[in-house]
Amino acid sequence: MSPSTPHQTPRSQLRRRTFLGLAAAATALPALQACSPQEPLPPGGPGGNGGGGTAAKEATSLTQLVDSGELPPLEERLPSTPAVAQSHGSDAAYGGTLRRATLGDTDTSNLLALAGAALIEWSGDGQGFIPDVCESFEPSEDFSSYTIKLREGLKWSDGEPFITADLMFFFTDWLGNKTIVPSAPYWVASPDKSLPTAEASDEHTLTVTFSMPNPLWPKYLCNPAVGTQFIKPAHYLREFHADHADKGARDAAVAEAGLDTWDKLFALKDNAWTNPERPVLGAYVLDQPIIPSGTATMKRNPYYYKVDSESRQLPYIDDIQVQKLDRSALDLRVSNGDIDFQAYGLSFGAAQVYLQNADANNYQIRRWEDPAVLGLLPNLSHADPVVRELFNLTDFRVALSHAINRDTLNKTLMGGIGVVAQATCVESDEYWTSGVGEQYLDFDQDKAASLLDGIGATAGPDGTRVFKGKPLDFVIMYVDNAAGAIKPTEAFNSVVADLAKIGVKLFLRPVDSQLYAQSRSSNDFDFDGTPVPRSYFDLEPVW
């Protein structure tokens, strides 16, 4: 799709000390759902000393670099057809520092949220995708191939051109290298799990062909964590790749970094959150990594390819400061008004504190609908045929639903601001129908026990139920994400206690994100304790 005037929701036109917080949470099979509708972000900018007024086409700091000969003029830094960002006001001025926080050294959410770049992205209203880095993105009639035309004149943050050779590097040298990528990622593979082929007809045009129709690929590309993977600076990364680098120099670099294999060095150099030398396309370039100081800074990318409706180069904000904090310190900084724009790491447990201090400390709280921030999902394709049969019985899942006390979870983990509902569509989704998400919500353990009796899951000597010789004791695999709006382990401990009363034993297995992904892809899990984002509903339509 290639609309004549592409646009996006702005990331930098935000009032001073405004932050966002998710207003949804899940308990298990059912969820505590959002209780307030989506609200638009307010217009305006954070202000600062960037100067230039609203008539300037670039920040004063960049104009000074141009005047001194250290930077090419703006018209030479922008592509011939810049991406035009959707505007929510015309009074934004250049300058200022955006203050944010993180709970971990390696978390890349700040980079993805504020400095990502991808081939395509969601439109401002979220109803479709629009070109971003590319000028056009055209699927074939059967969605088995996609023709991508890049904007001419695109440049990396170091001034080097971004061309199809960079995309070919992704497909050939990254995706096609078994050492780096042992198996096909779901977000780029064909439905039959084969990898696509890519062919560049010139420096700006590339065609990606799948072995069969793949109409969901654009939706994966719009996911920031996925879309940024395709954007790799070949001119920089080749010197760390086994197929391109001199072996002696590469081995020396591996040893100097304290590593043992070339692919680990490659991954280290490819990380734009920890490596300031890696060129990027996004709005900000890492200036200072978070290790060892505990504070990361990102500065404006002078070659950023987007402008506003007045042809003023973005971003407006000079730089971003990200401080590593623990949960209690983050809550304190937010409630004091010391964080400008934040959703990551905000907890429902502190929601009342945020609300009580908002007016006094000049910040606003924004909430929007979400199906759930945590779910308990049985593996319907379990490798054990007896367990698979059990999990696919509706009455088994309904029994678990009735056995969980969501009201208690709402009060203890969400400060009572959630709404009890199943982890499914919200009203603004195209899939929503009246009454969806309202089934099997009442807390009734007698009903739950009766349903289990009805499917033949009877209590054994120790009280644990047995179905066709299989004890009902299972493992919940989940990522214990400290940045989540609720703490998964606390939530699941409550669920474990509830289900034990009806003879179903659950054991907790917190894992890191890599092992979680491996277990999911290899079908090696009983229950998946996971967030339930809205984007999954057509990408994984098992709900």
N, C-alpha and C positions, 0 to 999 in steps of 0.2 A: 504494500500500500504506500502511496506517495502523494499525500495531500500537498497542495501548492504552498500552504503556509504552516509548516509544522510548528508545534508549540508544546510546552510542558508546564507542569505545576512548578513554580519557582521554589528554590530551596534557600534563597538568601533574603527575600523581602519579608522579614519578620520583625515585629516590634521587640524592643528591648525587654529582656527577661520574660520571654514567652516560652513555655515548654509544652510538650504533648505527653499525654499518658493514656495507655490503653485502658478501655473500660470494659473488659471482658475477661472471664476466667472459666476454666472447666474443672470439674472434679474427676469424672471418670467417663464411662460411656455417655452419660448425660453431661451437660455443661452448665456453668453459671455464665449467662450471656450478657452482652453489653446492655446497659440500661439507658443510654442516651444516644441520639442520632449523630451522624457525622456533621461536624461543623466546619465552615471554611476558616482558613487561617487569616488573621488580620493583615491589612496592607501596611506598608511602611518599612523602613530599614533601621538597623541598629545605630546608624550614625557613626561618627568617628572623625579621624583626621586625614582621611584619604584625599579630601579636597576635590576641586574641579566643579562643584555644583552639579545640578541636574542636567546641564547642557553639555558637559564633558562626555566624550566618546570613550574615554579610558581613564583609569585611575591616575592621579597626579604622579604617583611614584613611578608608574610606567612611562609617562610622558618625560619625566626627568631622565630615565634611562635611554629613551629614544634621543633626546637632545644631546646626551653625552656620547652617543654613538655605541652604547653598550647593547642596544636592542633595536631591531628593525622597526620601521613605522607600523602602525596598527594595520593598515591595508595589506601589508606583507605578512602579517602574522595570522590574519583570519583567512579561512577558506573563501573561495569565490562565492559560495552560497552558504553563509553561516546559518546554523540552526537558530531559529527565533523562539525565545522562551515566552510563554504566556505571562502577561503582566497582570498584577493585582494592585496597580497604582502607578503614578507617574512621578512621584516625588522622592524616589530613592536616590541617595547620595553615596558616593564611594567612601569607604573607610570603615574603621572599627575592627574589633576583635570579637569573635564569637566564642563564648566560654562553654565548654562541654566537659563531660566526665566519662570515665570508663572504669570497669571493675577488674579488668585483666590486661596483662601486657600484650597478649597476642590477638585480642579481639579486634576484628576489622570493621565493626559496624559503623564507626565514625567515618571511615574511609568510604565505605559503600554508600552511606546515606548522603554524604556531602561532597564527595569527590569522585564518584563513579562515572564511567562512560561506557556505552554499549552501542551495538549496531542499531537497535530499536529500543523504544521505551513505551510505557503506557501514556496515553493521552491525558491531558489535565483532568478530564472528567472520568477517567478510568474505563471508558467504554470500548476502547480499541487500542491498537498499537500504532505508533507513528515513527518515522525515521528519526534517528538521533545522530550517531556518527555518520551513518550512510545518508545519501540524498534520496535514494529510493530502495525499496525492499519489495520485490515482486515475486509472489509464488506462482508456480505453474498451475494450470487448470486443475490438476489432480493433487496438488500440494506435495508432489514427490521431489520437486526441485525449487530452488529459490535463487533469483538473480539479484545480487547486491551491487549497487553503484555507490561508491564512496564520494564524499564531497571533495572536489579538487582543491588542493592547497592546504589540506589538513596537516598539522604539524604536531609532533610530540613536544613535551615541555622543554626539551633541549634544542628545539628548532629543526630537528630532522623531520623529513616528510613521512606521513603515515599513508601507506599505499597497500595494494593487495599483497605485496610480498610479506607484510606483517601478518595478514590473515592466513596466508599459505604456511607461514611458520607455525601458526597455531595448529592447523590441520595436519601438516606433515611432520614437523619436528617435535611438537608437544603431544598432540592427540595420537599421532601415529608411532610414537616411541613407547615400546612396551616397558621400558625401565621406568619412565616417568608415569605412564598411564597403563597399568597392567590389564585393565578391563574397560570396556566401553562405558563411559558415564551415561546414565539414563537420559540426561538432558541434551545429548547430541547424537544418540544412537537412533537407528531406525527401530520401528516396532519389533522387528525380528532380531534386534540387538546388534546388527552389523553397523559399521561406521560409514558415514557418508563420504563421498569423494568431493574434492574441491578443484576447480579449474579457473585460473585467472586469464581473461582474454586481453587485458591491458592493466595499467597501473591503478585503475579505478573501478574495474568491473570484474566480479567474481561470481561463479555459479556453484552452488552447493547442491549435490544430488544424492537423494536417499534411495535405498533399494525398493522402497514402497512408500505410499503416501504417508506423510507425517505432518498433519495439519496443526498439531499442538506445539511444534517447534518454536513458533514465534512467541508463544506464551512463556516458554522456558527462557527465551532470550530476554524477555522483559523483567525477569527476576534479577535484581542487582547482583546477587551472589553468583549467578550463572553468566549473565551478559558480560560482566567484566573479564571473565576467563578468556574470551575470544580476543581481547585487546592486549597483545603482547608485542613489545618493541624488539623486533628481530635484530636490528642493528646493534642493540646492547646485549641481548641474551645469547646471541650466537657464540660469543667468546667463552661461555660457560657450558656449552652443549657438546656432548661427545662427538657428534657428527660434524662439527664445525671448528672447534677449538684445537689449538696445538696441544697434544697430549702432555708434553712436558710442562708447559705453562699452566695447563688446567690442573694437573696433579699437584703442582706447587701451590696453586690457589686453594685447592681442597685441603691440603695440609695446613696452610696458613690459617684457614678458617676453623681448624680443629675438627674437621669432618673426615669421614672415611670413604665416601663415594661421591662421584661427580653430580649425581642427581640431587643429592641433599644440598650441595652448593648451588645448583641451578634453582632449586626451590627457594633458597635463602635470597638469592639475587632477584628473583621474580616477585618478591613480596614488597609491594609498594608501601606497606604500613611500617615495615622495619628497615627498609633500605632506601635512604634518601637519594641514592644515585640512580635508581630505576626511573627512566622517563615514563610519564603518564600522559593521558589525554584529558583527564578530568579537570575540574575547576581549581583544585588545589594540589600542590606538590608537597610531600613531606620535607620539612626543613630540619626538624629535630625529632628523632625517634623517642619513644616513651622510656626506653631503657638507655642509660641508667638513672636519669634524673627523676623519673616518675611523671613527667609532663611532656607531652608531644605537641609540636607546633606544625601547622601546615600553612604554607603561604600561597598567594594567588599564582595561578599558572598564566604567564603572559601570553601564551599561545592558545588559550581556551577558545573553542570554536563556536560558542554561543553568544548571542546578543539579545538585548531586549527589543521591544517594539519600536524604540527610537534609535536602533542600531548602535546602542551603547554596549561595549563589551562587558560580559559578565566574568566573574562574580562581582557584586558590589562590595562585599566584605573583604577587608585586606587579608586577614588571617584567622585561623582557628586554633584555639588552645584546648587541649584535651588532657585533663589531669586524672591520674589513677587514684581512685578512692575506694575505701571499703564501703559496705552497704550503709552503715550508720553515718559515716561522713558524707556520703552522697545525699542521704535524706536531710541531713542538717544543712548542707550547702543549698539544696533546692529550696527548702523552707525559708532560708534566709534571703533568697533572691539572688544567689551568687552564681547560678547556672542560667544561661540565656535561652537554650533551646534543647530539650531533652525528652526522649521517651525511653531509651535504653536504660535498663537498670532500675527504673522507677517501680516501686512496689505498692500493691494494694494495701498492705499492712500499714503504710505510712500515709495513705490517701487523706485521712482526716486531718493529719498534721499539715499536709500541703494546702488543703482547703482553708484551714483556719488562719494561715499566714499569708495567703495570696494577696489580699488587699493591702495589708500593711507593708509588704515587701515588693509591691508593684510587679506582680507576675500574674499570668492567666493560666488556667488549666483547661485543656481541650480534651474531650473524650469522643470516641467514635465506636461504632458497632464493630464487633468482631465475634466470630462464632465461638471461640474458646481459646484460652492460652494454654490449656493442658487437657489432654484426653487420655483415656485408657482404651486401647484398641486391640481386640483379639485378632490373632493371625488367622484369617479365614482360609489361608492356603498352607496351614501347618503341615510339616513333613510327616507327623504321626497321624495315620488315618483315623484313629479313634478321637484324638483331640480335634482334628479337622471337622469331623462329624459333629462333635459337641459344640464347637465354636460357631458352627453354621446353623445350629438350632436357635430359632428366634426366642423360644421360651428361656433358654439358658441366658441369653444376653438381657432379656427383660428381667429375669430374676436378679442379675447383678445390678441392674438399674434401680430396682426397688429396694435393694439392700443397702444402698449408699445414702448417707445423711448429708444431702447437699446444703441444707440450711445451716448446719454446723460449720461446714467448710466455708460457706459464704461469710459467716460471722467471724470465724477465727483467722481466715487467710485473706479475706477481701474487705474487711471492715464493714461488711454488710451492704456494699454498694453494687453487688452483682445481682443478676436475675437468674433464677433457676430455669434452665432450658437444656435441651439436647445440643450436642456439638454439631450443629448443622447450619444451614443458611441463615443469614440475617435479612431483614426486610428489604434492604437496598440491593440485594443480590438478584440477578435475573432468574435464579432457580427457586426463589422463595415462593411459597404458597401459604395461604392462611392456615394456621394451625400447625405448621411444621415446627418440630422441635419441642412439642408440648406433651408427647406421649411418655408414659411410664415414669413419671417424675416423683410420685408420692413415695415417701419413706415408709415402707411396710415390709418388715422382715418376715412376718408370717406368710404374706403372699409370696415373697421370694422363695421361702422354704417349700411352699406348696408347689410352685412351678418346678423346682428341682426334683421334687418327688415325682411329679408327673412325667418327667422325661427319663425316669429310672436312675437318677443320680442319688443313691441312698447313702445314709451315713454308715461309715465303717466303725471299727472298735474304738478308734481314737477320736471319733467325731468328724473326721474328714470324709467328705462324700466320695463315692466311687461310681464311675460311669463305665460300664462294660469292662470292668477289671482295671480301669485306669483311675488312680487317685486324683482328685481335683486339687493338685498343688502345682502352681505355675509360677513363672518368674516374670516380673515387670522389668523390661529393659528401657532405660531412659537416660538422657543426658542431664546431669544435675547442674543445670545452668544457673549460676549465681546471678546472672543479669535478668532473669525472668521476672515477670510481675508478681508471681508467687513462687515459693520454694517447692520444687517438685517432691523432694523427700518428705517434707512436712505433709503435703497433700496426700501422697501415697501411703504414708503411715496411717493416716486416718482411714483411707480406703481399706487397707489391710485389716485393720481392727474391725471395721464394719462387716467385711466379707467372711472373716473368721467365725462370726456369730451364726452364719448359715452353712458352715462346713466347707467353705472354699478357702484354701490356703494360698496366699500370695507372698512371694519373696522379692525384695528389692534388689535390682542390679544396676546401679549407676555406672555409666561408661562414658568414655570420651567420644567426641563427635565422629572421629575416624572409625572406631570400633562399632559405633552405632550404625553408621552407613554401611559398613561391611556386613554386619549381622542382618540388616534389612535386605540388602541385595542378595545375600546367600540364603535367605528364608530361615535363618537360625534364631528364632525368638518365639516366645509364647504370647506375651502382651507387649504392645508398644506404648509406652507412656510418652506422649509427644504433644507439642502444640498443634493446633488444628487451624492453620491459616486459611483464609478464604480462597487463596489461589489454588488450593489442592482440589477443589470440587470437580473441575473438569479434567485436570491432569491425572488425578487418581480417583476416578468416579466409582468408588466402592461404598460411599456413604449412603 
